[in-house]
């Protein structure tokens, strides 16, 4: 909250965002969330671009839904 009061730009959080619950919890305190390591891990052993895209959608869809709710 102290950072948001001083910042003239949106404040986003990017540590510990690993699932829909953590994204939604952090979004209550920040203007946005950044997903990095958890998404990379979900894509790590994809066999093809199509498989990577499917995994990205499967991982990100619940996060998006949680943020929209």
N, CA, C, O and CB atoms as a CASP TS submission, in Angstrom:
PFRMAT TS
TARGET T0000
AUTHOR 0000-0000-0000
METHOD Language model
MODEL 1
PARENT N/A
ATOM      1  N   UNK     1       0.830  -1.195   0.000  1.00  0.00           N
ATOM      2  CA  UNK     1       0.000   0.000   0.000  1.00  0.00           C
ATOM      3  C   UNK     1       0.872   1.255   0.000  1.00  0.00           C
ATOM      4  O   UNK     1       0.548   2.234  -0.673  1.00  0.00           O
ATOM      5  CB  UNK     1      -0.943   0.000   1.214  1.00  0.00           C
ATOM      6  N   UNK     2       1.966   1.232   0.745  1.00  0.00           N
ATOM      7  CA  UNK     2       2.858   2.388   0.797  1.00  0.00           C
ATOM      8  C   UNK     2       3.447   2.673  -0.581  1.00  0.00           C
ATOM      9  O   UNK     2       3.558   3.831  -0.982  1.00  0.00           O
ATOM     10  CB  UNK     2       3.983   2.157   1.822  1.00  0.00           C
ATOM     11  N   UNK     3       3.816   1.651  -1.287  1.00  0.00           N
ATOM     12  CA  UNK     3       4.359   1.818  -2.635  1.00  0.00           C
ATOM     13  C   UNK     3       3.304   2.390  -3.579  1.00  0.00           C
ATOM     14  O   UNK     3       3.601   3.293  -4.362  1.00  0.00           O
ATOM     15  CB  UNK     3       4.879   0.476  -3.173  1.00  0.00           C
ATOM     16  N   UNK     4       2.100   1.886  -3.514  1.00  0.00           N
ATOM     17  CA  UNK     4       1.027   2.396  -4.389  1.00  0.00           C
ATOM     18  C   UNK     4       0.747   3.865  -4.121  1.00  0.00           C
ATOM     19  O   UNK     4       0.411   4.600  -5.051  1.00  0.00           O
ATOM     20  CB  UNK     4      -0.259   1.581  -4.195  1.00  0.00           C
ATOM     21  N   UNK     5       0.874   4.314  -2.882  1.00  0.00           N
ATOM     22  CA  UNK     5       0.631   5.710  -2.549  1.00  0.00           C
ATOM     23  C   UNK     5       1.703   6.623  -3.126  1.00  0.00           C
ATOM     24  O   UNK     5       1.436   7.788  -3.423  1.00  0.00           O
ATOM     25  CB  UNK     5       0.561   5.883  -1.046  1.00  0.00           C
ATOM     26  N   UNK     6       2.906   6.103  -3.286  1.00  0.00           N
ATOM     27  CA  UNK     6       4.016   6.909  -3.794  1.00  0.00           C
ATOM     28  C   UNK     6       4.229   6.790  -5.296  1.00  0.00           C
ATOM     29  O   UNK     6       4.830   7.670  -5.911  1.00  0.00           O
ATOM     30  CB  UNK     6       5.274   6.522  -3.093  1.00  0.00           C
ATOM     31  N   UNK     7       3.751   5.732  -5.875  1.00  0.00           N
ATOM     32  CA  UNK     7       4.010   5.459  -7.299  1.00  0.00           C
ATOM     33  C   UNK     7       3.091   6.270  -8.197  1.00  0.00           C
ATOM     34  O   UNK     7       1.908   6.448  -7.906  1.00  0.00           O
ATOM     35  CB  UNK     7       3.839   3.968  -7.598  1.00  0.00           C
ATOM     36  N   UNK     8       3.653   6.754  -9.286  1.00  0.00           N
ATOM     37  CA  UNK     8       2.846   7.462 -10.276  1.00  0.00           C
ATOM     38  C   UNK     8       2.561   6.565 -11.476  1.00  0.00           C
ATOM     39  O   UNK     8       1.988   7.005 -12.473  1.00  0.00           O
ATOM     40  CB  UNK     8       3.554   8.749 -10.729  1.00  0.00           C
ATOM     41  N   UNK     9       2.964   5.316 -11.368  1.00  0.00           N
ATOM     42  CA  UNK     9       2.730   4.315 -12.415  1.00  0.00           C
ATOM     43  C   UNK     9       2.045   3.112 -11.778  1.00  0.00           C
ATOM     44  O   UNK     9       2.077   2.970 -10.556  1.00  0.00           O
ATOM     45  CB  UNK     9       4.075   3.891 -13.119  1.00  0.00           C
ATOM     46  N   UNK    10       1.430   2.250 -12.570  1.00  0.00           N
ATOM     47  CA  UNK    10       0.816   1.044 -11.996  1.00  0.00           C
ATOM     48  C   UNK    10       1.854   0.177 -11.289  1.00  0.00           C
ATOM     49  O   UNK    10       3.010   0.104 -11.705  1.00  0.00           O
ATOM     50  CB  UNK    10       0.114   0.228 -13.091  1.00  0.00           C
ATOM     51  N   UNK    11       1.430  -0.464 -10.234  1.00  0.00           N
ATOM     52  CA  UNK    11       2.281  -1.360  -9.460  1.00  0.00           C
ATOM     53  C   UNK    11       1.860  -2.795  -9.774  1.00  0.00           C
ATOM     54  O   UNK    11       0.693  -3.159  -9.626  1.00  0.00           O
ATOM     55  CB  UNK    11       2.181  -1.059  -7.920  1.00  0.00           C
ATOM     56  N   UNK    12       2.823  -3.597 -10.208  1.00  0.00           N
ATOM     57  CA  UNK    12       2.539  -5.001 -10.505  1.00  0.00           C
ATOM     58  C   UNK    12       3.416  -5.897  -9.634  1.00  0.00           C
ATOM     59  O   UNK    12       4.500  -5.500  -9.209  1.00  0.00           O
ATOM     60  CB  UNK    12       2.772  -5.307 -12.010  1.00  0.00           C
ATOM     61  N   UNK    13       2.937  -7.091  -9.380  1.00  0.00           N
ATOM     62  CA  UNK    13       3.674  -8.058  -8.569  1.00  0.00           C
ATOM     63  C   UNK    13       4.034  -9.253  -9.438  1.00  0.00           C
ATOM     64  O   UNK    13       3.237  -9.693 -10.266  1.00  0.00           O
ATOM     65  CB  UNK    13       2.844  -8.503  -7.330  1.00  0.00           C
ATOM     66  N   UNK    14       5.229  -9.771  -9.246  1.00  0.00           N
ATOM     67  CA  UNK    14       5.661 -10.883 -10.069  1.00  0.00           C
ATOM     68  C   UNK    14       6.389 -11.971  -9.327  1.00  0.00           C
ATOM     69  O   UNK    14       7.025 -12.813  -9.962  1.00  0.00           O
ATOM     70  CB  UNK    14       6.514 -10.391 -11.136  1.00  0.00           C
ATOM     71  N   UNK    15       6.328 -11.993  -8.027  1.00  0.00           N
ATOM     72  CA  UNK    15       6.976 -13.052  -7.253  1.00  0.00           C
ATOM     73  C   UNK    15       5.908 -13.913  -6.606  1.00  0.00           C
ATOM     74  O   UNK    15       5.003 -13.399  -5.948  1.00  0.00           O
ATOM     75  CB  UNK    15       7.932 -12.461  -6.180  1.00  0.00           C
ATOM     76  N   UNK    16       6.009 -15.212  -6.788  1.00  0.00           N
ATOM     77  CA  UNK    16       5.086 -16.133  -6.140  1.00  0.00           C
ATOM     78  C   UNK    16       3.766 -16.328  -6.849  1.00  0.00           C
ATOM     79  O   UNK    16       2.862 -16.954  -6.295  1.00  0.00           O
ATOM     80  CB  UNK    16       4.821 -15.671  -4.784  1.00  0.00           C
ATOM     81  N   UNK    17       3.626 -15.814  -8.052  1.00  0.00           N
ATOM     82  CA  UNK    17       2.387 -16.014  -8.805  1.00  0.00           C
ATOM     83  C   UNK    17       2.509 -17.355  -9.515  1.00  0.00           C
ATOM     84  O   UNK    17       3.197 -17.466 -10.530  1.00  0.00           O
ATOM     85  CB  UNK    17       2.123 -14.835  -9.833  1.00  0.00           C
ATOM     86  N   UNK    18       1.840 -18.374  -8.977  1.00  0.00           N
ATOM     87  CA  UNK    18       2.004 -19.722  -9.515  1.00  0.00           C
ATOM     88  C   UNK    18       0.703 -20.392  -9.911  1.00  0.00           C
ATOM     89  O   UNK    18       0.713 -21.440 -10.557  1.00  0.00           O
ATOM     90  CB  UNK    18       2.700 -20.572  -8.519  1.00  0.00           C
ATOM     91  N   UNK    19      -0.436 -19.785  -9.523  1.00  0.00           N
ATOM     92  CA  UNK    19      -1.733 -20.378  -9.834  1.00  0.00           C
ATOM     93  C   UNK    19      -2.816 -19.304  -9.721  1.00  0.00           C
ATOM     94  O   UNK    19      -2.542 -18.147  -9.401  1.00  0.00           O
ATOM     95  CB  UNK    19      -2.039 -21.577  -8.886  1.00  0.00           C
ATOM     96  N   UNK    20      -4.046 -19.719  -9.991  1.00  0.00           N
ATOM     97  CA  UNK    20      -5.159 -18.769  -9.988  1.00  0.00           C
ATOM     98  C   UNK    20      -5.350 -18.111  -8.628  1.00  0.00           C
ATOM     99  O   UNK    20      -5.615 -16.911  -8.551  1.00  0.00           O
ATOM    100  CB  UNK    20      -6.440 -19.467 -10.401  1.00  0.00           C
ATOM    101  N   UNK    21      -5.218 -18.889  -7.553  1.00  0.00           N
ATOM    102  CA  UNK    21      -5.429 -18.334  -6.208  1.00  0.00           C
ATOM    103  C   UNK    21      -4.392 -17.276  -5.872  1.00  0.00           C
ATOM    104  O   UNK    21      -4.735 -16.225  -5.330  1.00  0.00           O
ATOM    105  CB  UNK    21      -5.388 -19.446  -5.160  1.00  0.00           C
ATOM    106  N   UNK    22      -3.127 -17.539  -6.188  1.00  0.00           N
ATOM    107  CA  UNK    22      -2.095 -16.549  -5.866  1.00  0.00           C
ATOM    108  C   UNK    22      -2.216 -15.320  -6.763  1.00  0.00           C
ATOM    109  O   UNK    22      -1.925 -14.207  -6.323  1.00  0.00           O
ATOM    110  CB  UNK    22      -0.694 -17.169  -6.007  1.00  0.00           C
ATOM    111  N   UNK    23      -2.637 -15.502  -8.007  1.00  0.00           N
ATOM    112  CA  UNK    23      -2.842 -14.354  -8.892  1.00  0.00           C
ATOM    113  C   UNK    23      -3.968 -13.466  -8.366  1.00  0.00           C
ATOM    114  O   UNK    23      -3.828 -12.245  -8.302  1.00  0.00           O
ATOM    115  CB  UNK    23      -3.159 -14.825 -10.328  1.00  0.00           C
ATOM    116  N   UNK    24      -5.067 -14.081  -7.997  1.00  0.00           N
ATOM    117  CA  UNK    24      -6.211 -13.309  -7.486  1.00  0.00           C
ATOM    118  C   UNK    24      -5.870 -12.597  -6.183  1.00  0.00           C
ATOM    119  O   UNK    24      -6.248 -11.442  -5.987  1.00  0.00           O
ATOM    120  CB  UNK    24      -7.421 -14.225  -7.273  1.00  0.00           C
ATOM    121  N   UNK    25      -5.157 -13.282  -5.292  1.00  0.00           N
ATOM    122  CA  UNK    25      -4.788 -12.667  -4.017  1.00  0.00           C
ATOM    123  C   UNK    25      -3.890 -11.460  -4.232  1.00  0.00           C
ATOM    124  O   UNK    25      -4.090 -10.417  -3.609  1.00  0.00           O
ATOM    125  CB  UNK    25      -4.091 -13.684  -3.115  1.00  0.00           C
ATOM    126  N   UNK    26      -2.917 -11.593  -5.096  1.00  0.00           N
ATOM    127  CA  UNK    26      -1.994 -10.483  -5.341  1.00  0.00           C
ATOM    128  C   UNK    26      -2.673  -9.344  -6.090  1.00  0.00           C
ATOM    129  O   UNK    26      -2.354  -8.177  -5.865  1.00  0.00           O
ATOM    130  CB  UNK    26      -0.781 -10.968  -6.127  1.00  0.00           C
ATOM    131  N   UNK    27      -3.593  -9.669  -6.964  1.00  0.00           N
ATOM    132  CA  UNK    27      -4.288  -8.626  -7.727  1.00  0.00           C
ATOM    133  C   UNK    27      -5.125  -7.726  -6.828  1.00  0.00           C
ATOM    134  O   UNK    27      -5.427  -6.591  -7.195  1.00  0.00           O
ATOM    135  CB  UNK    27      -5.177  -9.258  -8.790  1.00  0.00           C
ATOM    136  N   UNK    28      -5.499  -8.221  -5.661  1.00  0.00           N
ATOM    137  CA  UNK    28      -6.240  -7.366  -4.716  1.00  0.00           C
ATOM    138  C   UNK    28      -5.347  -6.264  -4.156  1.00  0.00           C
ATOM    139  O   UNK    28      -5.850  -5.235  -3.705  1.00  0.00           O
ATOM    140  CB  UNK    28      -6.816  -8.209  -3.560  1.00  0.00           C
ATOM    141  N   UNK    29      -4.038  -6.462  -4.179  1.00  0.00           N
ATOM    142  CA  UNK    29      -3.097  -5.490  -3.643  1.00  0.00           C
ATOM    143  C   UNK    29      -2.343  -4.713  -4.715  1.00  0.00           C
ATOM    144  O   UNK    29      -1.839  -3.622  -4.449  1.00  0.00           O
ATOM    145  CB  UNK    29      -2.121  -6.182  -2.757  1.00  0.00           C
ATOM    146  N   UNK    30      -2.261  -5.261  -5.914  1.00  0.00           N
ATOM    147  CA  UNK    30      -1.471  -4.647  -6.989  1.00  0.00           C
ATOM    148  C   UNK    30      -2.375  -4.328  -8.172  1.00  0.00           C
ATOM    149  O   UNK    30      -3.520  -4.775  -8.238  1.00  0.00           O
ATOM    150  CB  UNK    30      -0.311  -5.581  -7.429  1.00  0.00           C
ATOM    151  N   UNK    31      -1.844  -3.558  -9.093  1.00  0.00           N
ATOM    152  CA  UNK    31      -2.591  -3.214 -10.297  1.00  0.00           C
ATOM    153  C   UNK    31      -2.535  -4.320 -11.346  1.00  0.00           C
ATOM    154  O   UNK    31      -3.337  -4.344 -12.279  1.00  0.00           O
ATOM    155  CB  UNK    31      -2.058  -1.925 -10.885  1.00  0.00           C
ATOM    156  N   UNK    32      -1.596  -5.221 -11.186  1.00  0.00           N
ATOM    157  CA  UNK    32      -1.458  -6.323 -12.124  1.00  0.00           C
ATOM    158  C   UNK    32      -0.519  -7.374 -11.578  1.00  0.00           C
ATOM    159  O   UNK    32       0.139  -7.165 -10.559  1.00  0.00           O
ATOM    160  CB  UNK    32      -0.962  -5.824 -13.471  1.00  0.00           C
ATOM    161  N   UNK    33      -0.459  -8.509 -12.263  1.00  0.00           N
ATOM    162  CA  UNK    33       0.434  -9.589 -11.870  1.00  0.00           C
ATOM    163  C   UNK    33       1.251 -10.036 -13.080  1.00  0.00           C
ATOM    164  O   UNK    33       0.810  -9.928 -14.224  1.00  0.00           O
ATOM    165  CB  UNK    33      -0.363 -10.778 -11.275  1.00  0.00           C
ATOM    166  N   UNK    34       2.440 -10.536 -12.801  1.00  0.00           N
ATOM    167  CA  UNK    34       3.340 -11.046 -13.827  1.00  0.00           C
ATOM    168  C   UNK    34       3.594 -12.514 -13.511  1.00  0.00           C
ATOM    169  O   UNK    34       3.951 -12.862 -12.385  1.00  0.00           O
ATOM    170  CB  UNK    34       4.686 -10.225 -13.885  1.00  0.00           C
ATOM    171  N   UNK    35       3.412 -13.357 -14.491  1.00  0.00           N
ATOM    172  CA  UNK    35       3.672 -14.780 -14.314  1.00  0.00           C
ATOM    173  C   UNK    35       4.911 -15.118 -15.115  1.00  0.00           C
ATOM    174  O   UNK    35       4.963 -14.864 -16.318  1.00  0.00           O
ATOM    175  CB  UNK    35       2.452 -15.654 -14.758  1.00  0.00           C
ATOM    176  N   UNK    36       5.903 -15.684 -14.463  1.00  0.00           N
ATOM    177  CA  UNK    36       7.143 -16.010 -15.151  1.00  0.00           C
ATOM    178  C   UNK    36       7.520 -17.455 -14.986  1.00  0.00           C
ATOM    179  O   UNK    36       7.236 -18.277 -15.858  1.00  0.00           O
ATOM    180  CB  UNK    36       8.255 -15.144 -14.657  1.00  0.00           C
ATOM    181  N   UNK    37       8.159 -17.781 -13.876  1.00  0.00           N
ATOM    182  CA  UNK    37       8.719 -19.119 -13.649  1.00  0.00           C
ATOM    183  C   UNK    37       7.685 -20.225 -13.742  1.00  0.00           C
ATOM    184  O   UNK    37       7.966 -21.282 -14.307  1.00  0.00           O
ATOM    185  CB  UNK    37       9.378 -19.174 -12.303  1.00  0.00           C
ATOM    186  N   UNK    38       6.509 -20.010 -13.208  1.00  0.00           N
ATOM    187  CA  UNK    38       5.487 -21.053 -13.244  1.00  0.00           C
ATOM    188  C   UNK    38       5.053 -21.347 -14.679  1.00  0.00           C
ATOM    189  O   UNK    38       4.807 -22.503 -15.024  1.00  0.00           O
ATOM    190  CB  UNK    38       4.275 -20.642 -12.400  1.00  0.00           C
ATOM    191  N   UNK    39       4.959 -20.327 -15.507  1.00  0.00           N
ATOM    192  CA  UNK    39       4.606 -20.545 -16.915  1.00  0.00           C
ATOM    193  C   UNK    39       5.733 -21.250 -17.645  1.00  0.00           C
ATOM    194  O   UNK    39       5.487 -22.175 -18.419  1.00  0.00           O
ATOM    195  CB  UNK    39       4.281 -19.212 -17.607  1.00  0.00           C
ATOM    196  N   UNK    40       6.955 -20.829 -17.411  1.00  0.00           N
ATOM    197  CA  UNK    40       8.109 -21.492 -18.034  1.00  0.00           C
ATOM    198  C   UNK    40       8.124 -22.966 -17.648  1.00  0.00           C
ATOM    199  O   UNK    40       8.367 -23.822 -18.498  1.00  0.00           O
ATOM    200  CB  UNK    40       9.441 -20.807 -17.611  1.00  0.00           C
ATOM    201  N   UNK    41       7.869 -23.273 -16.389  1.00  0.00           N
ATOM    202  CA  UNK    41       7.846 -24.669 -15.945  1.00  0.00           C
ATOM    203  C   UNK    41       6.738 -25.457 -16.638  1.00  0.00           C
ATOM    204  O   UNK    41       6.929 -26.622 -16.985  1.00  0.00           O
ATOM    205  CB  UNK    41       7.663 -24.738 -14.427  1.00  0.00           C
ATOM    206  N   UNK    42       5.588 -24.831 -16.841  1.00  0.00           N
ATOM    207  CA  UNK    42       4.478 -25.512 -17.513  1.00  0.00           C
ATOM    208  C   UNK    42       4.803 -25.828 -18.973  1.00  0.00           C
ATOM    209  O   UNK    42       4.278 -26.788 -19.536  1.00  0.00           O
ATOM    210  CB  UNK    42       3.215 -24.658 -17.439  1.00  0.00           C
ATOM    211  N   UNK    43       5.660 -25.024 -19.576  1.00  0.00           N
ATOM    212  CA  UNK    43       6.002 -25.201 -20.988  1.00  0.00           C
ATOM    213  C   UNK    43       7.280 -25.998 -21.203  1.00  0.00           C
ATOM    214  O   UNK    43       7.589 -26.365 -22.336  1.00  0.00           O
ATOM    215  CB  UNK    43       6.140 -23.861 -21.648  1.00  0.00           C
ATOM    216  N   UNK    44       8.016 -26.270 -20.156  1.00  0.00           N
ATOM    217  CA  UNK    44       9.389 -26.768 -20.251  1.00  0.00           C
ATOM    218  C   UNK    44       9.573 -27.992 -21.130  1.00  0.00           C
ATOM    219  O   UNK    44      10.518 -28.033 -21.917  1.00  0.00           O
ATOM    220  CB  UNK    44       9.881 -27.082 -18.905  1.00  0.00           C
ATOM    221  N   UNK    45       8.727 -28.965 -21.028  1.00  0.00           N
ATOM    222  CA  UNK    45       8.955 -30.191 -21.793  1.00  0.00           C
ATOM    223  C   UNK    45       7.933 -30.405 -22.904  1.00  0.00           C
ATOM    224  O   UNK    45       7.666 -31.540 -23.298  1.00  0.00           O
ATOM    225  CB  UNK    45       8.939 -31.375 -20.867  1.00  0.00           C
ATOM    226  N   UNK    46       7.370 -29.325 -23.401  1.00  0.00           N
ATOM    227  CA  UNK    46       6.447 -29.433 -24.533  1.00  0.00           C
ATOM    228  C   UNK    46       7.204 -29.932 -25.764  1.00  0.00           C
ATOM    229  O   UNK    46       8.328 -29.509 -26.035  1.00  0.00           O
ATOM    230  CB  UNK    46       5.765 -28.062 -24.827  1.00  0.00           C
ATOM    231  N   UNK    47       6.572 -30.827 -26.491  1.00  0.00           N
ATOM    232  CA  UNK    47       7.211 -31.450 -27.650  1.00  0.00           C
ATOM    233  C   UNK    47       7.124 -30.630 -28.925  1.00  0.00           C
ATOM    234  O   UNK    47       7.874 -30.869 -29.871  1.00  0.00           O
ATOM    235  CB  UNK    47       6.604 -32.780 -27.893  1.00  0.00           C
ATOM    236  N   UNK    48       6.211 -29.661 -28.958  1.00  0.00           N
ATOM    237  CA  UNK    48       6.004 -28.882 -30.184  1.00  0.00           C
ATOM    238  C   UNK    48       5.428 -27.522 -29.826  1.00  0.00           C
ATOM    239  O   UNK    48       5.034 -27.273 -28.687  1.00  0.00           O
ATOM    240  CB  UNK    48       5.064 -29.630 -31.172  1.00  0.00           C
ATOM    241  N   UNK    49       5.389 -26.661 -30.811  1.00  0.00           N
ATOM    242  CA  UNK    49       4.788 -25.342 -30.605  1.00  0.00           C
ATOM    243  C   UNK    49       3.303 -25.476 -30.280  1.00  0.00           C
ATOM    244  O   UNK    49       2.777 -24.734 -29.451  1.00  0.00           O
ATOM    245  CB  UNK    49       4.983 -24.455 -31.851  1.00  0.00           C
ATOM    246  N   UNK    50       2.631 -26.415 -30.928  1.00  0.00           N
ATOM    247  CA  UNK    50       1.206 -26.633 -30.639  1.00  0.00           C
ATOM    248  C   UNK    50       0.996 -27.096 -29.206  1.00  0.00           C
ATOM    249  O   UNK    50       0.071 -26.643 -28.532  1.00  0.00           O
ATOM    250  CB  UNK    50       0.615 -27.660 -31.608  1.00  0.00           C
ATOM    251  N   UNK    51       1.848 -27.992 -28.745  1.00  0.00           N
ATOM    252  CA  UNK    51       1.763 -28.472 -27.363  1.00  0.00           C
ATOM    253  C   UNK    51       2.064 -27.343 -26.382  1.00  0.00           C
ATOM    254  O   UNK    51       1.404 -27.226 -25.349  1.00  0.00           O
ATOM    255  CB  UNK    51       2.737 -29.645 -27.136  1.00  0.00           C
ATOM    256  N   UNK    52       3.047 -26.518 -26.697  1.00  0.00           N
ATOM    257  CA  UNK    52       3.374 -25.375 -25.836  1.00  0.00           C
ATOM    258  C   UNK    52       2.194 -24.409 -25.769  1.00  0.00           C
ATOM    259  O   UNK    52       1.873 -23.902 -24.695  1.00  0.00           O
ATOM    260  CB  UNK    52       4.638 -24.644 -26.353  1.00  0.00           C
ATOM    261  N   UNK    53       1.554 -24.154 -26.888  1.00  0.00           N
ATOM    262  CA  UNK    53       0.395 -23.257 -26.921  1.00  0.00           C
ATOM    263  C   UNK    53      -0.755 -23.835 -26.105  1.00  0.00           C
ATOM    264  O   UNK    53      -1.422 -23.106 -25.371  1.00  0.00           O
ATOM    265  CB  UNK    53      -0.058 -23.009 -28.372  1.00  0.00           C
ATOM    266  N   UNK    54      -0.992 -25.143 -26.226  1.00  0.00           N
ATOM    267  CA  UNK    54      -2.047 -25.794 -25.455  1.00  0.00           C
ATOM    268  C   UNK    54      -1.762 -25.689 -23.955  1.00  0.00           C
ATOM    269  O   UNK    54      -2.654 -25.389 -23.162  1.00  0.00           O
ATOM    270  CB  UNK    54      -2.184 -27.269 -25.872  1.00  0.00           C
ATOM    271  N   UNK    55      -0.521 -25.940 -23.586  1.00  0.00           N
ATOM    272  CA  UNK    55      -0.146 -25.849 -22.172  1.00  0.00           C
ATOM    273  C   UNK    55      -0.248 -24.420 -21.654  1.00  0.00           C
ATOM    274  O   UNK    55      -0.675 -24.197 -20.521  1.00  0.00           O
ATOM    275  CB  UNK    55       1.273 -26.372 -21.967  1.00  0.00           C
ATOM    276  N   UNK    56       0.139 -23.459 -22.475  1.00  0.00           N
ATOM    277  CA  UNK    56       0.039 -22.053 -22.060  1.00  0.00           C
ATOM    278  C   UNK    56      -1.416 -21.681 -21.815  1.00  0.00           C
ATOM    279  O   UNK    56      -1.736 -21.046 -20.810  1.00  0.00           O
ATOM    280  CB  UNK    56       0.656 -21.119 -23.127  1.00  0.00           C
ATOM    281  N   UNK    57      -2.296 -22.074 -22.729  1.00  0.00           N
ATOM    282  CA  UNK    57      -3.720 -21.792 -22.544  1.00  0.00           C
ATOM    283  C   UNK    57      -4.258 -22.467 -21.289  1.00  0.00           C
ATOM    284  O   UNK    57      -4.992 -21.854 -20.514  1.00  0.00           O
ATOM    285  CB  UNK    57      -4.517 -22.250 -23.766  1.00  0.00           C
ATOM    286  N   UNK    58      -3.891 -23.725 -21.093  1.00  0.00           N
ATOM    287  CA  UNK    58      -4.373 -24.471 -19.924  1.00  0.00           C
ATOM    288  C   UNK    58      -3.879 -23.847 -18.625  1.00  0.00           C
ATOM    289  O   UNK    58      -4.604 -23.824 -17.631  1.00  0.00           O
ATOM    290  CB  UNK    58      -3.924 -25.932 -20.002  1.00  0.00           C
ATOM    291  N   UNK    59      -2.655 -23.344 -18.629  1.00  0.00           N
ATOM    292  CA  UNK    59      -2.101 -22.722 -17.428  1.00  0.00           C
ATOM    293  C   UNK    59      -2.691 -21.334 -17.194  1.00  0.00           C
ATOM    294  O   UNK    59      -3.043 -20.988 -16.067  1.00  0.00           O
ATOM    295  CB  UNK    59      -0.580 -22.630 -17.533  1.00  0.00           C
ATOM    296  N   UNK    60      -2.799 -20.550 -18.246  1.00  0.00           N
ATOM    297  CA  UNK    60      -3.192 -19.145 -18.095  1.00  0.00           C
ATOM    298  C   UNK    60      -4.702 -18.926 -17.990  1.00  0.00           C
ATOM    299  O   UNK    60      -5.134 -17.957 -17.366  1.00  0.00           O
ATOM    300  CB  UNK    60      -2.665 -18.357 -19.251  1.00  0.00           C
ATOM    301  N   UNK    61      -5.497 -19.788 -18.576  1.00  0.00           N
ATOM    302  CA  UNK    61      -6.965 -19.588 -18.540  1.00  0.00           C
ATOM    303  C   UNK    61      -7.521 -19.477 -17.129  1.00  0.00           C
ATOM    304  O   UNK    61      -8.296 -18.559 -16.861  1.00  0.00           O
ATOM    305  CB  UNK    61      -7.660 -20.729 -19.253  1.00  0.00           C
ATOM    306  N   UNK    62      -7.160 -20.370 -16.217  1.00  0.00           N
ATOM    307  CA  UNK    62      -7.687 -20.211 -14.850  1.00  0.00           C
ATOM    308  C   UNK    62      -7.209 -18.932 -14.158  1.00  0.00           C
ATOM    309  O   UNK    62      -7.939 -18.349 -13.357  1.00  0.00           O
ATOM    310  CB  UNK    62      -7.289 -21.406 -14.010  1.00  0.00           C
ATOM    311  N   UNK    63      -5.990 -18.498 -14.467  1.00  0.00           N
ATOM    312  CA  UNK    63      -5.495 -17.250 -13.893  1.00  0.00           C
ATOM    313  C   UNK    63      -6.323 -16.077 -14.397  1.00  0.00           C
ATOM    314  O   UNK    63      -6.732 -15.213 -13.621  1.00  0.00           O
ATOM    315  CB  UNK    63      -4.009 -17.045 -14.235  1.00  0.00           C
ATOM    316  N   UNK    64      -6.564 -16.056 -15.701  1.00  0.00           N
ATOM    317  CA  UNK    64      -7.353 -14.974 -16.292  1.00  0.00           C
ATOM    318  C   UNK    64      -8.748 -14.959 -15.685  1.00  0.00           C
ATOM    319  O   UNK    64      -9.271 -13.897 -15.347  1.00  0.00           O
ATOM    320  CB  UNK    64      -7.434 -15.127 -17.829  1.00  0.00           C
ATOM    321  N   UNK    65      -9.349 -16.134 -15.546  1.00  0.00           N
ATOM    322  CA  UNK    65     -10.695 -16.224 -14.968  1.00  0.00           C
ATOM    323  C   UNK    65     -10.706 -15.713 -13.534  1.00  0.00           C
ATOM    324  O   UNK    65     -11.615 -14.982 -13.143  1.00  0.00           O
ATOM    325  CB  UNK    65     -11.207 -17.674 -15.013  1.00  0.00           C
ATOM    326  N   UNK    66      -9.713 -16.087 -12.757  1.00  0.00           N
ATOM    327  CA  UNK    66      -9.632 -15.630 -11.369  1.00  0.00           C
ATOM    328  C   UNK    66      -9.479 -14.118 -11.297  1.00  0.00           C
ATOM    329  O   UNK    66     -10.062 -13.477 -10.423  1.00  0.00           O
ATOM    330  CB  UNK    66      -8.465 -16.308 -10.651  1.00  0.00           C
ATOM    331  N   UNK    67      -8.709 -13.549 -12.198  1.00  0.00           N
ATOM    332  CA  UNK    67      -8.524 -12.093 -12.196  1.00  0.00           C
ATOM    333  C   UNK    67      -9.792 -11.376 -12.642  1.00  0.00           C
ATOM    334  O   UNK    67     -10.089 -10.285 -12.156  1.00  0.00           O
ATOM    335  CB  UNK    67      -7.353 -11.701 -13.106  1.00  0.00           C
ATOM    336  N   UNK    68     -10.540 -11.976 -13.561  1.00  0.00           N
ATOM    337  CA  UNK    68     -11.775 -11.360 -14.030  1.00  0.00           C
ATOM    338  C   UNK    68     -12.893 -11.439 -12.989  1.00  0.00           C
ATOM    339  O   UNK    68     -13.771 -10.578 -12.939  1.00  0.00           O
ATOM    340  CB  UNK    68     -12.223 -12.022 -15.318  1.00  0.00           C
ATOM    341  N   UNK    69     -12.847 -12.483 -12.162  1.00  0.00           N
ATOM    342  CA  UNK    69     -13.870 -12.640 -11.122  1.00  0.00           C
ATOM    343  C   UNK    69     -13.639 -11.602 -10.058  1.00  0.00           C
ATOM    344  O   UNK    69     -14.384 -11.545  -9.079  1.00  0.00           O
ATOM    345  CB  UNK    69     -13.849 -14.066 -10.508  1.00  0.00           C
TER
END
